[in-house]
Amino acid sequence: MDALVTAFVAAFIAEWGDKTQLIVALLAARSGRPGLVLAGLLVAATVSAAVAAFAGALVGATITIRAMSLMVALALLFAGVAGLFRRGTPSIGSARTPVLLAALLLCLAAEMGDRTQFITFAVAGRFDSPALAACGATAAIFAAAVPAAFLGDKLRAAVPLRAIRIAGAILFLVAGFIVAVHALRLA
């Protein structure tokens, strides 16, 4: 259960103001079909989280708990640093591409190598629970995107994305530092 909750909370914070959320907002606003956009996102988030969790479990089984804790710290620090940089507005491609396919491909591309994927990798390895880590991350990505899908272009005006992104980055940096200190103290 720790993997589920940890992955959900960390991924939910990481997704606010992230490219995936912006892609969902833009696609939903352009198409007027937030349900299809969310369906494409759900498939992309599931694939991304499953790949990260499976890889994290494989690596976690081969290294010590101390090394895995340091990897979690590194993932949190990476998420914090990445959150300090401003996100540009992503390109959403051609209007001729079906909405579901566009959402799937664009969200999958945005999630690959993203800080949420690193966090999912580390959590799955640390708690040796890839299924729960993947479910938590997928649910968080989806939960963070729902307001974007229904607000569309109004998301930036309705939600202080920059402030949320910076506050989340600071939380990740502090948490990463604390986890690293505790990992270095393990015997």
Salt bridges, closest charged atoms under 4 A:
ASP18 OD1 - ARG87 NE 3.09
